[in-house]
Amino acid sequence: MRILLLLMAATVAPAFTAESPLPDDFNALFAATCMQHYYAQDTMRDQMKSQGLEVLPPDQAGFVLSGKEGTACLFPA
């Protein structure tokens, strides 16, 4: 039993000390806009329109959303 606990401790410990990678640009943007407004999506859409971001037509948004219905905007690179 002690060997099993020692083995478990030895394999789990590195996972707690590993650094988390920094998010890439897309994930940082997604977290700062989409996830921040998860429960207030109309507010997010209004902010995007007020900033002049282009809302994609449904056929183009479907491509970005993997065929699902929804709203997608173009962000300048």
N, C-alpha and C positions, 0 to 999 in steps of 0.2 A: 504494500500500500504506500509506503514512504517513497519507493522508487517511482511509482506512478505520479504522486504529487510533485516530486522533484522534476520529473520529466515534463509535466504540465506547466510548472512554473518556468522552466527553462525555455519552453517553446512560446509561451504567451508574453513573457517579459519584453522581448524586442518589439512587439507590436505596440506597446505603450510608450516606448521611447522613440519610435520612428517619427520623423517630422512629416507633417501633412504637406503635400505639394501645394504650391500657390495655384489658385484658379487661373485658367487661361482667360483671355479677354471675353470670350463668349459667355463663359460661366459667371464671370464677375458682372457682366452686363445683365444677364438673366436674373441673378440674385438681387441686383440693385433695382431692377424695374419690375419684372414679372412676379417674382416671389414676394417682394415687398408689398405688392398690391393684390395678392392672391385672393383676398376676401373683398376687394373693392376694385373689380376689373373695369367697371365703368369709369372710375376715377383715373385709372391708368390710361384708358383709351382717350379720355378728354385731355390729359396731359400730353400725350403723344401728338394729338391733333393740334393743340395749342403751340407745340414746339415745331410744327410744320413737318412732322414725319409723315411719310407717305404710307397710307393704309393700302395693303395689297388687295386686289380684287379676289373674290372667293376662289377662282380657279388657280391663281398663283399662290394664295395662302394655303390651299390644300397641299401643294407640293412641299412647302416648308413644314406643314403640320402633319406630314406623313399620311395624307389622305383624309384626315379628320377635319371636321368643321371647326371654324374659329376665326380669330382675327390675327393678322400678322402685319407688322410694319417693317419698313426698310430703315435701317440705321446707317448713317454715313460711316464709311470706313476711315 
